[in-house]
Amino acid sequence: MCGIIGYCGYKNATKIIIEGLKRLEYRGYDSAGVALGLNGTLKIIKSKGKIKDLQKKIPDNLGTQYGIGHTRWATHGIVNDINAHPHTDCSGDLAIAHNGIIENYESLKNMLESEGHTFVTDTDSEIIAHLIEKYFDNDLEKAVKEALPLLKGTYGIVCAHAKDPRKIVGARNGSPLVVGVGNNEMFLASDVTAIIAHTKQAVYLEDGDVVLIKPESFITTDLNDRKITKEVEQITWELQQIEKNGFPCFMEKEIMEQPESIKRAMSGRIDKEQATAHLGGLNLSTKELINLERVKIIAAGTSYYAGMVGAYLLEAIPRIPAISELASEVRYRNPIIEKNTLYFAVSQSGETVDTLYAMKELQRKGATVLGICNVVGSSIARDSDGGVYIHSGPEIAVASTKAFTSQVTAFYLFALLLARMRDLSYSAGEKLISNLQSIPPKVEAILSQCSKLKEMAKKYAHYKDFLFLGRGVNYPVALEGALKLKEISYIHAEGYSSAEIKHGPIALINDETPSVFLVPDDDLREKIMFNMKEVKARKGKIIAISVEGDEEIKNIADDVFEVPRTHELYYPYIMVVPLQLFAYYCALELGRDVDQPRNLAKSVTVE
Ligand code: F6R
């Protein structure tokens, strides 16, 4: 959840580190700091707040060529300058930046305090600096390798030492770290967004790896000092993909990108001749796919809702029993692995710890777990038994948007593949493909009507509570609509099946609690209309997302946003986009920091 960068080369390290931190800011933004190598010392500068606050404290032209930086999302200790990373040892010569959680920090702290070390922060991370200090004898890499086996927990760390200058040591255990290989310069970062302005060559570290970078080289070893040969991989993301490109913020850019990102998720995967889909990375034989009896999906947040849509599709199209479960709950429930069951771990970042740990627990018990991820080389993508990349491109805004529609696309493709191995006819397969391919222009048409949602947001943003109501395959979309609104506008919102309101939530209805109804032209429309009337009778305000030409609804709803008609199974795409835009415009109306909402961070790497 925090961001790390390290640089060693001949250029202006301060500039590179600050720019890198700005690109990593979406991973954590409560405080930040740098440790810069300067004339045989490390200059440590830290600040509560955003990177721009830190930048103001750094003198111009420091003339440094190596250093480390960190942007924090607090776990242990309040947000202030002192608790910001990097943390130092007693001498002030060693600095470390850490992502992850050290579980045994209290016992290590007691031990080190009894040996004379003095701690100044409330963080678990500071322990790492003192532990390395204990073993330091003018060789930073050696000291790191002696210290790390004592830690229990997760870490991605970078560290520098004034007495072993012009080098940075990094290590990974459960928190991502990547080496950027440049020309006479090397980088270390928690994700590639921090380095792609400088290099497209990356080495992804695995758990247990330690790396030493110097301007001309990098060496990877394990904790026992055994050399590990790593493959240098090409980063596929482009610099312009992580820039706003004229949009006021990343969230708007990412919502608007969806016609293209959905197409990218399908690209090369549709076989029109056979009326099926090809998903190259599944690593499953035809026999294994045919024998599948059940699919279980694990995920968190928006990815969990995409999984719920996926489960619905898998039951509706290939008729395979499927369920989406919260990864955080699966892990601790001692899950039962049934035969011929396939699991999917769905995660935009591929780093969400709840999902990653649940996946490992399932694998330990013999399950096959495939990943549906966006970030190439991420932990879930690497540790899963196969999977599907959704190719959304970088998602920088903290609130997930384009990943949702692409994750859903991966499930349509998988459902098509399985269905064509079972009962689905050739012509039904063709129809499914043409429905899927008709989605991007329909999403485009919705986006072109965004000003209507902006107007609606102006009218409704001052309300304190909302209900989002949908049914069937759109029930998870209602949950997602409520999540989007609450996380970026801080308006309280609940998602429900509209059938469920009479079992409790209807007690909330009054003229101060608007309900957003999702009303496609499917078999459940009449029932949803009935629920709308129940809300109307209690003076509840109604916003309806309904299909073009549905005149009846205009007599009931206070405001209507019309969407293009589609086959009933495809409404999640059509319904979610207006909800993303509505949440976005409400947040703007309330003056919120849309890309970096309070208390949140992209990529949740703590439990
Ligand atoms: C909501 C949001 C979060 C993430 C969740 C899982 O807008 O972004 O709910 O969906 O933290 O993240 P990933 O998909 O990276 O595993």
Boltz pocket constraint, residues with backbone or C-beta under 6 A from the ligand:
constraints:
  - pocket:
      binder: B
      contacts: [[A, 300], [A, 301], [A, 302], [A, 303], [A, 304], [A, 346], [A, 347], [A, 348], [A, 349], [A, 350], [A, 351], [A, 352], [A, 355], [A, 398], [A, 399], [A, 400], [A, 401], [A, 483], [A, 484], [A, 487], [A, 601], [A, 603], [A, 604]]
      max_distance: 6.0
